């Protein structure tokens, strides 16, 4: 299986030790693909870690370019910025498309089940190997926001601030149900045989349908009405149907079905309170400056869930991005997100943060 295409600047590192998963399974060899911008200082404490979403990868400029650059919230002239492809993905980090350690083919459906915490532990092993001692910020949206929360809970002494965006304290029944419906679309593909498909002939139609379902939750009613309304396509049907089919086929060209299943299952495990006495108690243990960013039209991770995060994390700030675009607004409204993060980082550096956050878009 060919991993997704990455920048020629992408590097890979084999972790210096086996990775013990939450399940107890040991991955003897783990390779992590990553990008960096800027220079790590002598103290190793000017690093920023960017966490990507479900089908994302380590090339931040490809999907969050407005945040990256001099004078922006991710500033290579001051920060050593790292974005690593998550454990279990198909952009160079060990996952279902990777060769087995014994050389007997690729992992496929036999890749062990992983959690968000496993992803973060692999990231810390990478950062340690790069010489990072402390992170000034961990930021991410959606699945990336899950990682940001776990960073604060797993490595509180290693993280100065976090900014979880468009995410919840735990994966809701709503989100789990939507993910399961998408997985069932893959399982229903005739090419799917318990995940042991020919890499040259993958279950593309099932993955495309899964993506079409997901796109309906990544956007919103006003977003679809504004962009498509009831516009008729030629030679027939509706423009919105063409759009969804196009999005499905686009994902098929760059992603893997087993990877999609592995990562959505990992997202289903997201619960900051698991093994920590409940999510309310766990969030109460986060004692670092936190900016929670919400999208007012998000139907996947609703604003009420970000309000829970801000209410239970001591001293957390809540910012609302007003956008018609739903959940994906954390990527689409990148200028607004950049401005919020710039302000948050300035306030965290100076200790000044008394004003409420509002972002009108």
DRENMITI-877167 format. One record per residue: x, y, z of N, C-alpha, C in turn; residue in one letter. Coordinates in steps of 0.02 Angstrom, whole numbers, padded with zeros to 5 digits, always signed. Example, Ala and Ser with C-alpha at 12.3 -4.5 7.8 and 13.67 -1.06 7.14 Angstrom:
2
+00660-00284+00390+00615-00225+00390+00660-00165+00390A +00642-00112+00354+00684-00053+00357+00645+00002+00394S 
This chain:
361
+00043-00060+00000+00000+00000+00000+00044+00062+00000X +00031+00109-00044+00070+00171-00048+00041+00223+00000X +00082+00248+00046+00057+00300+00092+00037+00363+00054X +00001+00407+00088-00017+00471+00058+00044+00511+00040X +00037+00556-00008+00093+00598-00031+00108+00652+00020X +00172+00660+00035+00194+00711+00083+00246+00756+00050X +00262+00809+00085+00313+00856+00061+00381+00821+00059X +00424+00841+00013+00493+00815+00012+00531+00834+00075X +00506+00883+00113+00539+00903+00175+00520+00858+00234X +00475+00811+00222+00455+00765+00276+00513+00720+00295X +00523+00713+00360+00575+00669+00386+00543+00611+00423X +00581+00558+00433+00556+00502+00473+00607+00484+00526X +00581+00460+00582+00625+00439+00637+00597+00375+00666X +00640+00327+00675+00620+00266+00710+00627+00278+00784X +00573+00268+00821+00575+00281+00893+00629+00239+00926X +00663+00267+00975+00721+00232+01004+00704+00172+01047X +00640+00162+01062+00619+00105+01104+00551+00081+01081X +00533+00019+01097+00466-00006+01080+00413+00038+01112X +00354+00040+01081+00298+00078+01106+00247+00030+01137X +00235+00039+01202+00186-00002+01237+00118+00033+01232X +00070+00002+01199+00005+00032+01191-00037+00025+01254X -00090+00064+01258-00135+00059+01316-00163-00011+01324X -00172-00045+01269-00199-00113+01271-00151-00164+01300X -00087-00144+01307-00035-00190+01329+00004-00219+01272X -00021-00212+01210+00016-00235+01151+00079-00192+01143X +00134-00225+01125+00197-00190+01115+00213-00187+01040X +00222-00126+01015+00245-00117+00947+00322-00112+00950X +00357-00163+00927+00430-00164+00935+00466-00111+00894X +00436-00093+00836+00467-00043+00793+00413+00007+00771X +00426+00070+00785+00380+00123+00763+00419+00177+00728X +00398+00194+00668+00426+00249+00630+00376+00307+00630X +00401+00368+00641+00358+00427+00641+00381+00475+00587X +00333+00496+00546+00347+00548+00495+00330+00616+00525X +00372+00666+00510+00362+00731+00541+00392+00786+00499X +00369+00847+00512+00398+00908+00483+00418+00954+00540X +00468+00996+00527+00487+01048+00575+00498+01114+00539X +00487+01168+00576+00500+01236+00552+00534+01273+00609X +00582+01315+00594+00617+01352+00646+00674+01311+00676X +00703+01338+00730+00762+01308+00761+00749+01297+00836X +00767+01238+00860+00760+01224+00932+00816+01261+00968X +00797+01296+01022+00848+01333+01060+00889+01286+01104X +00942+01313+01134+00988+01271+01174+00953+01239+01234X +00903+01272+01261+00867+01245+01319+00815+01193+01299X +00800+01189+01234+00751+01141+01210+00680+01157+01231X +00666+01222+01244+00601+01239+01272+00561+01290+01231X +00578+01297+01168+00540+01344+01126+00498+01307+01073X +00481+01244+01088+00445+01203+01039+00369+01213+01042X +00337+01203+00986+00265+01203+00979+00246+01140+00941X +00196+01105+00966+00174+01045+00930+00105+01056+00901X +00099+01044+00836+00035+01051+00800+00008+00981+00788X -00054+00969+00808-00085+00903+00802-00138+00905+00747X -00133+00860+00700-00179+00862+00642-00243+00821+00655X -00292+00830+00611-00357+00798+00617-00356+00729+00582X -00414+00699+00578-00422+00629+00556-00384+00611+00493X -00396+00646+00439-00363+00629+00376-00306+00676+00359X -00282+00713+00409-00228+00760+00398-00160+00726+00398X -00108+00767+00395-00039+00742+00393+00006+00797+00417X +00071+00788+00410+00118+00833+00444+00134+00897+00407X +00108+00908+00347+00123+00968+00308+00076+01025+00327X +00091+01059+00382+00047+01110+00409+00029+01164+00358X +00077+01183+00317+00064+01237+00270+00010+01218+00218X -00002+01153+00209-00051+01130+00161-00123+01139+00186X -00132+01139+00252-00201+01143+00278-00211+01196+00332X -00157+01227+00356-00163+01280+00406-00111+01334+00392X -00101+01349+00328-00047+01393+00308-00051+01463+00335X -00112+01487+00349-00121+01555+00374-00092+01563+00444X -00083+01508+00480-00056+01511+00548+00020+01510+00550X +00051+01491+00493+00122+01477+00492+00161+01532+00456X +00208+01563+00492+00249+01615+00462+00269+01668+00513X +00315+01710+00493+00340+01761+00538+00283+01809+00557X +00277+01823+00622+00225+01866+00647+00158+01832+00656X +00154+01768+00640+00092+01732+00649+00095+01689+00712X +00041+01653+00725+00038+01616+00788+00087+01558+00790X +00107+01531+00733+00160+01481+00728+00218+01514+00692X +00264+01542+00729+00315+01586+00702+00383+01553+00703X +00408+01530+00645+00473+01496+00643+00532+01539+00665X +00523+01605+00667+00578+01647+00690+00586+01644+00766X +00534+01620+00801+00537+01613+00874+00528+01541+00897X +00485+01504+00861+00466+01437+00883+00502+01383+00843X +00511+01327+00876+00529+01265+00842+00464+01225+00835X +00435+01227+00776+00369+01199+00764+00376+01128+00738X +00339+01083+00768+00340+01012+00748+00269+00990+00735X +00259+00956+00680+00196+00921+00667+00212+00851+00644X +00189+00802+00682+00203+00732+00664+00140+00698+00640X +00147+00655+00591+00091+00613+00570+00075+00564+00626X +00011+00557+00642-00008+00518+00701+00005+00443+00691X +00015+00410+00747+00018+00337+00747-00046+00310+00716X -00038+00261+00671-00096+00230+00640-00118+00260+00574X -00086+00315+00553-00105+00348+00491-00065+00320+00432X -00075+00350+00373-00046+00321+00312-00001+00371+00276X +00028+00417+00313+00072+00467+00284+00143+00461+00311X +00165+00400+00322+00234+00387+00340+00246+00362+00410X +00197+00371+00455+00203+00344+00523+00174+00273+00524X +00200+00231+00569+00178+00162+00572+00103+00156+00580X +00073+00114+00538+00001+00105+00538-00017+00046+00494X -00080+00040+00476-00102-00018+00436-00066-00026+00369X -00042+00028+00338-00009+00021+00274+00066+00007+00280X +00090+00002+00342+00162-00008+00353+00180-00082+00349X +00243-00097+00332+00265-00167+00333+00265-00194+00404X +00251-00257+00411+00256-00289+00476+00330-00292+00497X +00343-00290+00562+00412-00294+00585+00448-00358+00562X +00410-00413+00552+00442-00476+00531+00451-00480+00455X +00431-00426+00419+00440-00425+00347+00388-00464+00309X +00338-00491+00343+00288-00533+00311+00228-00491+00289X +00237-00452+00236+00183-00411+00209+00170-00348+00250X +00111-00319+00241+00092-00257+00275+00043-00273+00330X +00036-00227+00379-00006-00239+00436-00079-00249+00418X -00106-00204+00377-00177-00208+00360-00222-00207+00421X -00273-00248+00419-00322-00250+00474-00294-00278+00539X -00234-00307+00536-00204-00335+00597-00167-00283+00638X -00163-00221+00613-00130-00169+00654-00168-00163+00719X -00133-00161+00776-00167-00161+00841-00213-00100+00850X -00265-00108+00888-00308-00051+00904-00269-00002+00948X -00277+00062+00933-00240+00114+00968-00288+00165+00997X -00262+00208+01040-00301+00261+01071-00268+00328+01058X -00303+00381+01075-00274+00449+01070-00212+00454+01115X -00215+00422+01173-00158+00424+01219-00097+00390+01189X -00108+00336+01152-00052+00303+01118-00020+00351+01068X -00061+00388+01032-00034+00437+00983+00011+00487+01018X -00013+00513+01075+00025+00565+01110+00089+00537+01140X +00088+00477+01165+00150+00447+01192+00201+00438+01136X +00179+00419+01077+00226+00413+01020+00254+00482+01002X +00212+00534+01005+00235+00602+00990+00288+00624+01040X +00278+00609+01104+00327+00630+01154+00394+00594+01144X +00391+00530+01125+00453+00494+01111+00490+00526+01053X +00453+00547+01002+00484+00582+00945+00517+00647+00969X +00479+00687+01006+00504+00752+01027+00565+00746+01072X +00565+00698+01117+00624+00685+01158+00684+00669+01115X +00674+00628+01064+00729+00610+01020+00755+00671+00981X +00711+00720+00970+00732+00781+00935+00764+00832+00982X +00764+00817+01047+00796+00862+01095+00748+00910+01129X +00683+00903+01117+00633+00947+01147+00625+00929+01221X +00627+00979+01264+00617+00968+01336+00549+00995+01360X +00525+01047+01326+00462+01077+01347+00428+01109+01287X +00362+01103+01285+00322+01133+01232+00289+01197+01256X +00296+01250+01218+00262+01312+01236+00188+01309+01220X +00169+01268+01171+00099+01263+01150+00088+01196+01116X +00031+01165+01131+00005+01110+01091-00063+01132+01065X -00072+01129+00999-00133+01154+00969-00157+01104+00916X -00223+01098+00912-00252+01055+00861-00327+01059+00861X -00357+01044+00803-00430+01043+00797-00456+00974+00785X -00517+00960+00807-00550+00896+00798-00508+00841+00831X -00486+00790+00794-00444+00739+00824-00380+00770+00852X -00357+00824+00822-00299+00860+00849-00313+00891+00917X -00376+00913+00927-00395+00939+00992-00396+00886+01046X -00415+00825+01027-00411+00769+01075-00339+00760+01099X -00293+00763+01052-00222+00755+01070-00198+00811+01115X -00219+00873+01101-00198+00929+01142-00220+00919+01214X -00282+00896+01225-00306+00883+01293-00265+00829+01327X -00250+00776+01290-00212+00721+01320-00140+00743+01336X -00112+00787+01296-00046+00813+01311-00045+00846+01381X -00097+00886+01395-00100+00920+01459-00108+00872+01517X -00139+00815+01505-00152+00766+01558-00096+00715+01566X -00065+00696+01511-00011+00646+01514+00056+00678+01532X +00069+00739+01508+00135+00770+01517+00127+00842+01543X +00095+00852+01599+00081+00921+01622+00143+00963+01634X +00198+00931+01653+00259+00970+01667+00297+00987+01603X +00276+00958+01547+00311+00969+01484+00275+01018+01438X +00217+01041+01458+00175+01083+01415+00159+01148+01451X +00170+01205+01418+00155+01270+01448+00083+01291+01436X +00057+01281+01376-00012+01300+01359-00040+01251+01308X -00107+01248+01305-00141+01208+01254-00198+01248+01223X -00215+01229+01161-00272+01260+01127-00310+01206+01090X -00357+01172+01124-00400+01123+01090-00456+01158+01053X -00467+01139+00991-00515+01173+00947-00568+01125+00923X -00631+01145+00928-00687+01108+00899-00687+01035+00922X -00684+01026+00988-00681+00958+01016-00717+00956+01082X -00725+00896+01109-00764+00884+01170-00722+00850+01223X -00747+00846+01285-00710+00809+01336-00708+00734+01323X -00759+00709+01289-00761+00637+01271-00803+00630+01209X -00789+00577+01171-00826+00565+01110-00898+00546+01127X -00945+00583+01098-01015+00573+01114-01044+00512+01078X -01102+00489+01100-01138+00435+01065-01154+00457+00993X -01168+00521+00984-01180+00549+00918-01121+00538+00871X -01061+00555+00895-01001+00547+00854-00983+00474+00843X -00989+00434+00895-00974+00362+00888-01021+00331+00837X -01086+00348+00841-01134+00321+00794-01119+00341+00722X -01100+00404+00711-01083+00426+00644-01021+00390+00618X -00971+00379+00661-00911+00344+00640-00927+00271+00623X -00970+00240+00662-00987+00170+00648-01025+00165+00582X -01069+00211+00567-01104+00210+00502-01053+00216+00445X -01003+00257+00453-00951+00264+00401-00911+00200+00394X -00895+00168+00451-00858+00105+00447-00900+00051+00412X -00964+00049+00426-01007+00000+00395-01010+00009+00319X -01004+00071+00296-01001+00083+00224-00940+00049+00194X -00884+00051+00230-00823+00018+00206-00832-00057+00208X -00860-00083+00262-00869-00155+00268-00916-00182+00213X -00962-00141+00190-01011-00163+00140-00981-00165+00069X -00922-00138+00060-00890-00138-00005-00873-00210-00025X -00889-00231-00085-00874-00300-00106-00800-00318-00102X -00756-00268-00106-00685-00282-00103-00660-00294-00031X -00702-00277+00017-00683-00285+00088-00690-00358+00108X -00636-00388+00130-00637-00456+00156-00601-00457+00223X -00636-00433+00275-00607-00428+00342-00543-00388+00341X -00540-00339+00297-00482-00295+00294-00423-00322+00255X -00430-00381+00226-00374-00411+00190-00383-00405+00115X -00386-00342+00092-00397-00329+00022-00330-00320-00014X -00332-00326-00079-00274-00315-00121-00259-00240-00121X -00199-00219-00100-00183-00147-00100-00192-00114-00167X -00186-00153-00221-00195-00125-00288-00269-00119-00306X -00313-00148-00266-00384-00147-00280-00422-00138-00214X -00414-00081-00181-00443-00071-00115-00518-00059-00117X -00551-00061-00059-00623-00047-00056-00638+00027-00064X -00627+00051-00125-00630+00123-00137-00701+00150-00132X -00749+00113-00156-00818+00140-00155-00842+00147-00083X -00824+00099-00039-00845+00104+00031-00813+00162+00066X -00748+00174+00053-00714+00231+00084-00743+00296+00057X -00759+00299-00007-00788+00359-00035-00856+00376-00003X -00897+00325+00008-00962+00337+00039-00952+00359+00112X -00904+00329+00146-00889+00351+00215-00871+00424+00217X -00832+00446+00169-00812+00517+00166-00871+00561+00150X -00915+00539+00107-00975+00578+00091-01018+00588+00153X -01026+00536+00193-01063+00542+00256-01029+00593+00302X -00963+00586+00308-00926+00630+00353-00931+00703+00332X -00929+00716+00266-00932+00785+00242-00997+00820+00262X -01050+00780+00267-01114+00810+00288-01112+00833+00361X -01067+00805+00401-01061+00827+00471-01005+00877+00480X -00959+00881+00432-00905+00930+00436-00930+01000+00417X -00984+01004+00380-01012+01069+00361-01077+01079+00399X -01122+01119+00374-01183+01136+00411-01239+01152+00363X -01300+01157+00390-01358+01176+00349-01346+01243+00313X -01327+01296+00349-01316+01360+00312-01259+01356+00262X -01208+01316+00275-01152+01310+00228-01176+01278+00163X -01214+01224+00167-01239+01191+00107-01290+01235+00070X -01333+01269+00108-01382+01312+00076-01348+01369+00038X -01297+01399+00070-01262+01455+00040-01225+01434-00023X -01195+01375-00020-01152+01354-00076-01191+01319-00132X -01241+01278-00113-01273+01235-00163-01348+01249-00173X -01383+01266-00119-01455+01272-00122-01484+01211-00158X -01529+01222-00206-01557+01166-00245-01533+01169-00317X -01473+01194-00326-01446+01202-00394-01442+01134-00429X -01468+01132-00489-01470+01071-00529-01406+01064-00569X -01380+01004-00571-01319+00990-00608-01337+00963-00677X -01290+00968-00723-01298+00937-00788-01252+00877-00794X -01275+00820-00819-01339+00811-00855-01399+00797-00811X -01391+00793-00745-01448+00781-00701-01427+00778-00629X -01475+00777-00584-01460+00775-00513-01447+00845-00487X -01414+00849-00429-01402+00912-00395-01327+00924-00385X -01309+00987-00383-01238+01005-00375-01210+00977-00310X -01250+00977-00256-01226+00952-00193-01208+00878-00198X -01243+00840-00239-01226+00769-00250-01158+00763-00284X -01146+00805-00334-01081+00804-00368-01025+00820-00319X -01038+00870-00277-00987+00891-00228-00969+00833-00181X -01018+00798-00155-01005+00743-00109-00969+00686-00143X -00989+00670-00205-00953+00617-00241-00881+00636-00254X -00871+00700-00271-00802+00725-00283-00760+00719-00219X -00788+00738-00162-00751+00733-00099-00735+00661-00082X -00781+00616-00096-00769+00546-00083-00712+00519-00125X -00712+00535-00189-00659+00511-00234-00592+00542-00218X -00592+00605-00197-00529+00637-00177-00496+00600-00120X -00535+00580-00070-00505+00545-00014-00477+00478-00035X -00512+00443-00080-00490+00378-00103-00421+00381-00133X -00404+00436-00166-00339+00442-00199-00282+00453-00150X -00298+00470-00086-00243+00486-00040-00248+00451+00027X -00297+00408+00038-00306+00378+00103-00320+00304+00097X -00317+00269+00153-00325+00197+00155-00384+00177+00199X -00421+00127+00178-00482+00107+00215-00466+00080+00284X -00415+00038+00291-00397+00012+00357-00375+00069+00403X -00340+00117+00375-00318+00175+00414-00378+00214+00439X -00428+00224+00396-00488+00260+00416-00522+00225+00474X -00526+00159+00471-00557+00121+00525-00516+00125+00589X -00450+00118+00584-00406+00122+00642-00413+00189+00678X -00412+00243+00640-00413+00309+00671-00482+00328+00698X -00535+00309+00663-00602+00325+00690-00615+00285+00754X -00590+00224+00757-00597+00185+00819-00556+00217+00875X -00498+00242+00858-00457+00277+00909-00495+00338+00935X -00527+00375+00890-00566+00433+00911-00624+00413+00957X -00653+00355+00945-00707+00332+00988-00683+00320+01060X -00619+00307+01070-00592+00296+01138-00583+00362+01175X -00589+00418+01140-00576+00483+01172-00622+00496+01231X -00593+00498+01289-00629+00514+01351-00575+00533+01402X -00568+00598+01414-00515+00620+01459-00524+00593+01529X -00586+00572+01545-00599+00546+01613-00588+00472+01621X -00572+00436+01566-00562+00364+01572-00502+00349+01616X -00516+00313+01672-00463+00296+01719-00440+00353+01762X -00476+00411+01757-00456+00471+01795-00512+00498+01839X -00562+00456+01851-00616+00477+01895-00670+00518+01863X -00676+00514+01796-00727+00551+01760-00699+00613+01727X -00734+00636+01674-00706+00691+01635-00705+00757+01674X -00753+00768+01718-00754+00830+01756-00693+00836+01801X -00677+00780+01834-00619+00780+01879-00554+00786+01839X -00551+00751+01783-00491+00755+01742-00477+00826+01717X -00529+00859+01692-00520+00927+01667-00500+00974+01724X -00526+00961+01784-00508+01003+01841-00435+00997+01860X -00401+00946+01834-00330+00937+01848-00284+00970+01798X -00313+01006+01748-00272+01042+01699-00259+01112+01726X -00198+01127+01743-00181+01190+01775-00132+01231+01734X -00141+01230+01669-00100+01272+01625-00147+01315+01584X -00124+01374+01560-00167+01416+01519-00196+01378+01459X -00261+01383+01451-00296+01345+01399-00343+01392+01361X -00340+01388+01294-00387+01422+01252-00430+01370+01216X -00494+01370+01229-00541+01325+01196-00575+01365+01141X -00570+01341+01079-00601+01375+01022-00660+01334+00997X -00716+01368+00988-00778+01336+00967-00803+01366+00902X -00841+01327+00864-00873+01350+00802-00948+01352+00814X -00979+01409+00803-01049+01415+00822-01097+01371+00782X -01077+01348+00722-01121+01307+00681-01098+01234+00678X -01054+01214+00723-01027+01146+00724-01082+01098+00747X -01099+01050+00704-01149+00999+00723-01116+00933+00742X -01050+00928+00735-01015+00867+00753-00992+00869+00825X -00954+00921+00842-00935+00934+00912-00966+01001+00930X -01022+00998+00963-01065+01057+00972-01034+01108+01019X -01052+01171+01012-01025+01223+01057-01037+01208+01131X -01090+01173+01147-01103+01155+01217-01046+01113+01245X -01014+01073+01203-00958+01031+01227-00896+01073+01239X -00883+01123+01199-00827+01168+01213-00841+01210+01276X -00904+01227+01286-00922+01262+01348-00907+01219+01409X -00917+01154+01403-00900+01108+01458-00824+01110+01471X -00785+01107+01418-00713+01110+01427-00692+01174+01463X -00717+01230+01440-00698+01294+01469-00722+01301+01541X -00780+01271+01556-00808+01277+01623-00770+01235+01674X -00743+01179+01653-00711+01133+01701-00635+01138+01703X -00603+01167+01652-00531+01178+01654-00519+01244+01690X -00486+01244+01747-00478+01305+01786-00445+01361+01745X -00478+01417+01742-00449+01475+01708-00450+01473+01632X -00482+01423+01603-00483+01418+01530-00522+01475+01499X -00501+01496+01440-00536+01546+01401-00574+01512+01344X -00634+01537+01330-00675+01510+01275-00682+01563+01221X -00666+01545+01160-00673+01590+01102-00722+01559+01053X -00766+01599+01025-00815+01575+00977-00801+01604+00909X -00792+01561+00860-00785+01582+00790-00854+01577+00758X -00877+01633+00731-00942+01635+00698-00931+01622+00623X -00960+01568+00600-00949+01547+00530-01008+01505+00507X -01026+01509+00443-01079+01466+00418-01054+01395+00401X -00989+01383+00407-00959+01324+00378-00956+01263+00424X -00983+01266+00484-00985+01208+00527-00917+01187+00553X -00910+01123+00568-00850+01097+00600-00786+01115+00562X -00788+01111+00496-00728+01126+00456-00706+01198+00459X -00744+01240+00493-00724+01310+00498-00657+01319+00534X -00637+01269+00575-00572+01277+00608-00515+01275+00556X -00529+01249+00497-00481+01251+00442-00496+01308+00393X -00560+01319+00380-00580+01369+00330-00568+01440+00356X -00586+01452+00418-00578+01519+00448-00509+01524+00482X -00457+01508+00444-00391+01504+00475-00364+01572+00497X -00386+01625+00465-00364+01692+00488-00392+01708+00557X -00455+01691+00567-00486+01702+00633-00451+01661+00686X -00437+01598+00671-00403+01554+00718-00333+01581+00733X -00299+01605+00682-00232+01634+00692-00235+01693+00740X -00283+01738+00731-00288+01797+00774-00301+01777+00846X -00344+01728+00856-00359+01706+00924-00297+01675+00958X -00260+01635+00920-00200+01604+00948-00145+01656+00961X -00138+01705+00917-00089+01758+00929-00103+01794+00995X -00165+01812+01004-00184+01847+01066-00173+01803+01127X -00193+01740+01122-00185+01694+01178-00112+01685+01196X -00069+01678+01147+00002+01669+01160+00033+01731+01191X +00012+01790+01168+00037+01852+01198+00016+01856+01271X -00047+01841+01285-00072+01845+01353-00038+01793+01398X -00027+01734+01372+00006+01681+01411+00077+01702+01428X +00110+01736+01382+00179+01757+01393+00184+01814+01443X +00133+01857+01445+00136+01916+01489+00096+01907+01553X +00054+01854+01555+00011+01844+01613-00050+01888+01612X -00064+01920+01556-00121+01965+01551-00175+01929+01510X -00233+01916+01542-00286+01882+01506-00353+01889+01539X -00371+01949+01555-00433+01961+01592-00494+01970+01546X -00483+01987+01483-00540+02002+01440-00571+01938+01413X -00635+01943+01398-00670+01887+01367-00651+01883+01293X -00656+01823+01266-00639+01812+01196-00703+01811+01155X -00702+01849+01101-00756+01847+01052-00724+01852+00983X -00747+01812+00937-00721+01818+00869-00779+01820+00820X -00789+01876+00787-00842+01882+00738-00812+01870+00669X -00844+01829+00630-00819+01814+00563-00873+01829+00511X 
